Amino acid sequence: MHALTLASFLFFTGLVAFVTWRITRRDDHRSTSGYFLAGRTLTFPLIAASMLMTNLSTEQMVGLNGSAFTDGLSVMAWEVIAVIALVALALFFLPRFLKSGIATLPQLLAIRFDTGTQLIANVIFLIAYAVVLLPIILYSGAIGLQGMLDLQGLTGIGSSTVLLWATVWAVGLIGAVYALFGGLRTVAVSDTLNGVGLLIGGFIIVYFGLQAVSGGSGVMEGWSILKESDPSKFNSLGGPDQQVPFSTIFTGVLLLHLFYWTTNQQIIQRTFAAKNLAEGQKGVLLTGFFKLLGPLYLVLPGIIAYHLYADQGIRADEAYGHLVFNVLPPYLTGFFAAVMVGAILSSFNSALNSTTTIFSLGIYKGVLKKDATEEQVVKSGKVFGWIMAITTMIIAPLLAGQESLFGYLQKMNAIYFIPILAVVLVGLLTKRVPPMAAKVALVGGCLLIAAGYFVPPFNKLPMVMHEFHFVAAVFVLLVAVMLVIGKLRPRATDWVQEDSCDVDLTPWKGAVPTGIVLVILVVIMYASFAGG
């Protein structure tokens, strides 16, 4: 069994690596535009696949299915509400981003405010990626792989701690090679190949899982048994004691999605590399359609695992790997583990590529060596990328013991998501708010949310109101403070956004109708499962 699993795993992993190399081997990896923005050549299928795979890592596969194991369908908010944010990106944010011809979000803050604001945002992104995002991707990936491939039995390593460190370092080194030698286009192509495998694999899991529920009597029979045995698991409206109470999707959950899909460098860097605005909008909205399918392979398997294994005492974050290992035939287990490695690598190398972009263009060329050549800028990114990768591989195993991986990720993300979103929105929607307001909001917002989580007596606040309501209240406060500063000490002149002429800004004619359809589908999905 182990030999067959391992063979299918190595075959698919090797196939993706070979095809990616064949497609991208003649690409320009020496210039900043070629390395960081794929030469602005990405078309909508590549953009959609890369955005989806950057998002779909094991913190989603393992963490979100783990949350569904505990709370059921209400956690689909982390997939479905993303559609609202993607529509906002396509119709409002993306035209403005491409107009300025930026490669990083902090560059927009330099254009709108000043270089000091850009530097603060660069530092916030780099710290957040190093301490929060990259370690969680590697840790969750290692945990998922251990369950799927039975790595303890396969390797003979008895110590779970040693095995965790070994798995983290193996995945981290492979991901670093992809990201740092290939640049953004290599990342996007491998994402597309892995994305096809992930969607196929995700639905295969659901098929075999429902077959297991019905005892081999068919998928529809399994679905009926699942709904009848625990109808509360199929309520789209989260209760007050669950991870995503229904009211929070209108406050903190929506704001976290807005940041993640509209101002998060790791995600939106793909859209900066769009061939033109129309291709970018198509790619973003296609991603929205895929997110509507997310509950099928990111939530339903967790509910299936609860039905099958709830009485076996497994932890929520172990549920997905346990399900895959037990319901898939050995040859498919290896294939799916390879797809999961692809998902881990996609998120890890995408975040690492974004990190090197921010450092190289924002700090190395922006602060340390302003006269650096293009080759020096690219080289600095690769060196810094290796430093970040090694740091991440050291931090990741230390996350062992977190109760809810996905909950921990959202909580830590809020510390920097909310202030950056507030600054970008106010910057784009106003003309006179000055740089000082942006700096106060960035630094003050991060400190305020961190204090609300960790510093007594302020950490009582998220207990009085739900933590997602708390971060929404901080967002409103930051916007208000910026507007007041803008009123008391406005810029001397109105800010006018100039067209860089780097990208054709002709919008896609179908963008608005498609956006409306997507929003209607979100409402229908919630209404269909309201009340269980």
C-alpha positions, 0 to 999 in steps of 0.5 A, a space after each residue: 500500500 505504501 509503495 503504491 501511495 508513494 509512487 502516485 505521489 512522486 509521479 504527480 509531483 514530478 509531472 507538475 515540476 517538469 511541465 512548469 519548467 518546460 513552459 517557463 524555462 525561456 521566461 525573463 527572470 532577470 528584470 523586475 517586471 519579468 520576475 515580480 510581475 510575469 512581464 504583465 502577460 497573465 491572462 484570465 485563466 492563469 490569474 483565476 487559477 493562481 488566485 485560487 491556489 494561493 488562497 487554497 492551501 492546507 490552512 484552508 483544506 485542513 483548517 476550514 474542514 476542521 472548523 466544519 467538523 466542529 461547527 458545520 456549514 456556518 463556516 462556509 462564510 470563509 468561502 462564500 462571502 469572499 465572492 462579495 470582496 472579489 466583485 469589489 476588487 474587479 469593479 472598484 479596486 483593480 481599475 485604480 491599482 492598474 491605473 497607477 501601474 504598481 507592483 506592490 500595494 505599499 507603492 500605491 500608498 507612496 503615490 497617495 500619501 508619501 514614502 514614509 507611509 509606504 515604508 510602514 506598510 512594507 514593514 507590517 507586511 514583512 513581519 506579518 508574512 514572516 511570523 503569521 502567514 508563512 509558518 501557518 502554511 508550512 505547519 498546516 501542510 506538514 500536519 495534513 501530509 502526516 495524516 494522508 501519507 501515514 508518514 510515521 509508518 512510511 518513514 519509521 520516524 517514531 518521534 512526532 516532533 522530529 517528523 514534524 520538523 522534517 516535513 516542514 523543512 522538506 516542503 519549505 525547501 521545495 517551495 523556496 526553490 519554486 518561488 526564488 528561482 522562477 519568479 511570478 510566472 513560474 508560480 502562476 503556471 504551477 498554480 494552474 496545474 495544481 489547481 486542476 488537480 486540486 479541484 478534481 481531487 477535492 470532488 473525489 474526496 467528497 464522492 468517496 466520503 459520501 460513499 463511505 457514509 452510505 456504506 456503498 449505497 451511492 452518493 445521494 443516499 450518503 447525502 440524505 443520511 448526512 442531512 438526517 443524522 445531524 441537521 444542525 450541521 447544515 445550517 448556514 446561519 452560525 449561532 452565537 457560540 460558533 466560530 462565525 455567528 451570522 451577524 459577524 458576516 456583516 462586520 468583521 468577517 466581511 472586512 477581513 475578506 475585503 482586505 484579503 481579496 482587495 489589498 493583500 499583496 500575496 493575492 492581488 500581485 497576480 492581478 497587477 500582472 494582468 495583460 490588461 484590465 479586462 483580463 484582470 476583471 475576468 480572472 477575478 470574477 472567475 475566481 468568484 465562481 470557483 469560491 461559490 463551489 468552495 463549500 463542496 470541498 472545503 466544508 462538506 468533507 469536514 461534516 462527513 468526517 464528523 459523521 464517520 469519526 466523531 466518536 473516535 476522539 480525533 482533533 478537528 484539525 486532524 479530521 481532513 487528513 484522517 478522512 483522506 487516508 481512510 476513504 481513498 484507495 492507495 493510488 488516489 491517496 498518493 495523487 491527492 497528497 501530491 495535490 496537497 503538496 502543490 497547494 502548500 507550495 502554491 501558497 508558500 511560494 506565492 507568499 514568499 514571492 510577494 515578500 521578496 517583491 515588497 522587500 526588493 522594490 520597497 525597502 532595498 531599492 526604496 531605502 537601502 540602495 536607490 540606484 540599484 540596477 534591475 539585476 541587483 534588485 532581483 538578486 536582493 529579493 532572492 537573498 532575502 527570500 532565502 532568509 525568510 524561508 529559513 526563518 519560517 521553517 524554524 518558526 512553523 513547528 513551534 505552532 504545534 498545539 494551537 486549538 483551531 488553526 484557521 481561527 488562529 490565522 484569522 485572529 492574527 490576520 486581523 491585527 494588520 488586515 484592518 488598519 491597511 484596509 482602512 488606509 487604502 479605502 480612505 486614500 482612494 475615496 478622499 482627496 485631502 486626507 494627509 500622510 499623517 492620518 495614514 501613519 496614525 491609522 497604520 501604527 495605531 490600528 495594529 497596536 489597538 487590535 493587538 492590545 484588544 487580543 493580548 493586553 489586560 484589561 483591553 483583552 476583555 473587549 473581544 469578550 464583551 462583543 464578538 472579536 469580529 465585531 471588535 475589529 469592525 469597531 476598530 475599522 470604523 474608529 480608524 476611518 473616523 480618525 483619518 477623516 477628522 485629521 483630514 478635516 483639521 490638517 488637510 493636504 494643501 491640494 487635492 490628490 489626483 491619481 495619474 495614469 501610468 499608461 502601463 496597462 490598457 484600462 478598457 474594462 470588460 463589458 460583462 464585468 458589472 452583470 457578472 458581479 451582480 449575478 455572483 452577489 445574487 448567487 451568494 444570497 441564494 446559497 445562504 437562503 437555501 441552507 438557512 435554519 438547516 
